[in-house]
C-alpha cells in the first residue's frame, strides 16, 4: 500500500471535483459560477471581514450576476460558513491514512500533520484563508454558530481514536483530550503566527519540501508527547 500523500499548494488543488473545494459539485470546473464565488469570497471576506464584505463586490469579482450567491448558497452567511468547511475537507482527505491501524505510530502521525499543514501553502489562496480564520478569531462574525466546531470535530475524533488505540481506551478521558489539543497545537501554531514564522524562520514553510520536513519533525514531537503521557500514566 502506498501511503504517501505529497504536499501541494492550496491554489493548485482547488479543482472543485477534488481537494478543498470538493463540495462544490462533481465535475465542476474553475469556470463554474459556484467555484468563482468561493474564490472571490475568500479574498473579500479576508480583507474586509464578514460585516464589511459586500455581496455585490463578491459577485463582481466572480463575474457573476447579483443573484448568484442566493442561487448557489442561499445567503451571505451560508457562503461565509462554507469557507470554514472547505479547508477541513482537504485536511481530512490528505490525512486519511492516519486511520490505518496497521501503520506504525510515527507514520500515522506523519499523515496527521501532513493533513493539517497541507493548507499552509505559499499561494495567495492559502494566505487569504489563514487571514480569514484569524479575523474570525479577533472579530467574531456571529454567523458561524457551531460551523467551526462541526468542521473540526471529524479531525479531532480521528486523532482521539488514534490515541485511544495507543492507550487501549474505549473512549478518551480528559487527559487524552488535553493530549490531543497539545498535539494539534504543534500544527496550528503555524496558522496562528504565520507572519512571525515567516519573519523569524522563513525557511520552515517556504516550499513543499520544507513543509514535508516540518511534518517529519512534528510527527516526532507528537510521538514524544504520547510517550510522556504514557510515562505519566505509568507513574500514577
ABEGO torsion letter per residue (X at the ends): XBABBBBBBAAAAABAABEAAAAAEBGBBAABAAAAAAAAAAAAAAAAEAAABBAAAAAAAAGBBAAAAAAAAGBAAAAAAAAAAAAAAAAAAAAAAAABAABBAAAAAAAAAAAAAAAABABAAAAAAAAAAAAAAABBAGAAEAAAAAAAAAAAAAAAAAAAAAAGBABBBAAAAAAAAAAAAAAAAAAAAAAAAAAABAAAAABAAAAAAAAAAAAAAAAAAAAAAAAAAAAX
